[in-house]
Amino acid sequence: METSAKLYSLSFSNVKTYLFAFLFIAGNIALPQLCHLVPAGGPTLLPIYFFTLIAAYKFGFRVGLLTALLSPVINHLLFGMPAAAALPVLLIKSGLLAGAAAFAARYTKKISLVALLSVILAYQVIGTAFEWAICGNFFLAVQDFRIGIPGMLIQWFGGYALLKAISKL
């Protein structure tokens, strides 16, 4: 399934970059708070990545990168979650997600389930390798693949639905 869409690559000199980043960061602050009401909601639903995917795919790498880097840091400063020890891995995975999503959008020029699945698998596989290198524990590094499948499915299908809904903006 593919949908044609208006996809952007906003520059750092464009005020819209910061406005959209602000909106997506707000989403990445609110969604984890809701998900943490469910036991193991964070590690299972992976909410901190959702709006980073949308931001980068729809508005390009710069909006995605601002969202990817500021969301976990602001969440940590406001709520203590994610834990400080988890921040480096989350920042790496979020940055990889922003890059992969922006690349896929620029390459395909469409909203596609196949492209979104490729983005999710790319950031997770490469991010898992970084996490393993950082923590030295393979079992811990593959946690997203062990318990985060529901979150990846939400990113895939929910991301597709939201991107499709905003495709003409």
C-alpha positions as CSV (number, residue, x, y, z in Angstrom):
1,M,0.0,0.0,0.0
2,E,1.3,3.3,-1.0
3,T,0.0,6.9,-0.7
4,S,1.4,9.9,-2.5
5,A,2.0,12.7,-0.1
6,K,3.6,16.1,0.3
7,L,6.9,15.4,2.0
8,Y,9.3,18.1,3.1
9,S,12.9,18.7,3.9
10,L,12.9,21.8,6.1
11,S,16.1,23.6,6.8
12,F,17.4,24.9,10.1
13,S,16.9,28.4,8.9
14,N,13.2,27.9,8.4
15,V,11.0,28.8,11.5
16,K,8.6,25.9,10.5
17,T,11.4,23.5,11.4
18,Y,11.3,24.5,15.0
19,L,7.5,24.8,15.2
20,F,6.9,21.3,13.8
21,A,9.7,20.0,16.0
22,F,8.1,21.6,19.0
23,L,4.7,19.9,18.2
24,F,6.3,16.5,17.7
25,I,8.4,16.8,20.9
26,A,5.2,17.6,22.7
27,G,3.7,14.4,21.3
28,N,6.8,12.5,22.3
29,I,6.4,13.8,25.9
30,A,2.6,13.1,26.2
31,L,2.5,9.7,24.6
32,P,5.2,8.1,26.9
33,Q,3.3,9.5,29.9
34,L,0.2,7.8,28.7
35,C,2.0,4.5,27.9
36,H,3.7,4.5,31.3
37,L,0.3,4.1,32.9
38,V,0.3,0.6,31.6
39,P,2.7,-1.9,33.3
40,A,5.9,-2.1,31.2
41,G,4.3,0.3,28.8
42,G,7.5,2.0,27.9
43,P,9.6,-1.0,26.9
44,T,6.6,-2.7,25.3
45,L,5.0,0.1,23.3
46,L,8.2,2.1,22.6
47,P,6.3,5.4,22.6
48,I,9.3,7.8,22.6
49,Y,10.0,6.8,18.9
50,F,6.5,7.3,17.4
51,F,6.5,11.1,16.7
52,T,10.2,11.0,15.7
53,L,9.2,8.6,12.9
54,I,6.3,10.9,11.8
55,A,8.4,14.1,12.1
56,A,11.3,12.8,10.0
57,Y,9.2,11.1,7.4
58,K,6.9,14.0,6.8
59,F,9.2,17.0,7.5
60,G,12.7,15.7,6.9
61,F,15.8,14.9,8.7
62,R,16.2,18.2,10.6
63,V,12.8,18.2,12.2
64,G,13.2,14.5,12.9
65,L,16.6,15.0,14.5
66,L,15.5,17.8,16.7
67,T,12.6,15.6,17.8
68,A,14.8,12.6,18.2
69,L,17.4,14.3,20.4
70,L,15.3,16.7,22.5
71,S,12.3,14.3,23.3
72,P,14.3,11.8,25.4
73,V,16.3,14.6,27.1
74,I,13.3,16.7,28.0
75,N,11.4,13.6,29.2
76,H,14.3,12.7,31.4
77,L,14.6,16.2,32.8
78,L,10.8,16.5,33.5
79,F,10.0,13.0,34.6
80,G,13.2,11.1,35.2
81,M,12.2,8.7,32.4
82,P,14.1,7.4,30.5
83,A,16.7,6.8,33.1
84,A,20.0,8.6,32.6
85,A,21.8,5.3,31.9
86,A,19.4,4.6,29.0
87,L,19.7,8.0,27.4
88,P,22.8,7.2,25.2
89,V,21.1,4.2,23.5
90,L,17.8,6.0,23.2
91,L,19.5,9.0,21.6
92,I,21.4,6.8,19.1
93,K,18.3,4.8,18.2
94,S,16.2,8.0,17.9
95,G,18.9,9.6,15.7
96,L,19.0,6.5,13.5
97,L,15.2,6.5,13.2
98,A,15.3,10.1,12.1
99,G,17.9,9.4,9.5
100,A,16.3,6.2,8.2
101,A,12.8,7.8,8.0
102,A,14.0,11.0,6.2
103,F,16.0,8.8,3.8
104,A,13.1,6.5,3.1
105,A,10.7,9.4,2.5
106,R,13.2,11.2,0.2
107,Y,13.9,8.0,-1.7
108,T,10.4,6.7,-2.1
109,K,8.5,10.0,-2.2
110,K,5.5,8.1,-0.9
111,I,4.0,6.8,2.3
112,S,4.5,3.1,2.1
113,L,4.0,0.2,4.5
114,V,7.2,-1.4,3.0
115,A,9.2,1.8,3.4
116,L,8.0,2.2,7.0
117,L,8.8,-1.4,7.9
118,S,12.3,-0.9,6.4
119,V,12.8,2.2,8.5
120,I,11.7,0.5,11.7
121,L,13.8,-2.6,11.1
122,A,16.9,-0.5,10.1
123,Y,16.9,1.7,13.2
124,Q,16.2,-1.3,15.4
125,V,18.8,-3.6,14.0
126,I,21.5,-1.0,13.8
127,G,20.5,0.4,17.2
128,T,20.6,-3.0,18.7
129,A,24.2,-3.4,17.5
130,F,25.1,-0.1,19.1
131,E,23.3,-1.0,22.3
132,W,25.1,-4.4,22.5
133,A,28.4,-2.6,22.0
134,I,27.6,-0.1,24.7
135,C,26.1,-2.4,27.4
136,G,28.0,-5.6,26.5
137,N,24.8,-7.7,27.1
138,F,23.2,-9.2,24.0
139,F,20.1,-10.3,25.9
140,L,19.5,-6.7,27.1
141,A,20.4,-5.3,23.7
142,V,17.6,-7.3,22.0
143,Q,15.0,-6.2,24.5
144,D,13.0,-4.2,21.8
145,F,12.8,-7.4,19.7
146,R,11.9,-9.5,22.8
147,I,9.1,-7.3,24.3
148,G,8.8,-4.3,22.0
149,I,7.1,-5.9,19.0
150,P,3.8,-4.3,19.9
151,G,5.5,-0.9,19.9
152,M,7.1,-1.6,16.5
153,L,3.7,-2.7,15.1
154,I,2.2,0.6,16.4
155,Q,5.0,2.5,14.7
156,W,4.4,0.6,11.5
157,F,0.6,0.7,11.2
158,G,-0.1,3.7,13.4
159,G,2.7,5.6,11.7
160,Y,1.3,4.7,8.3
161,A,-2.3,5.8,9.3
162,L,-1.1,9.1,10.8
163,L,1.2,9.9,7.9
164,K,-1.7,9.0,5.5
165,A,-4.0,11.3,7.5
166,I,-1.7,14.2,7.2
167,S,-0.4,13.4,3.7
168,K,-1.9,16.5,2.0
169,L,-0.7,19.1,4.6
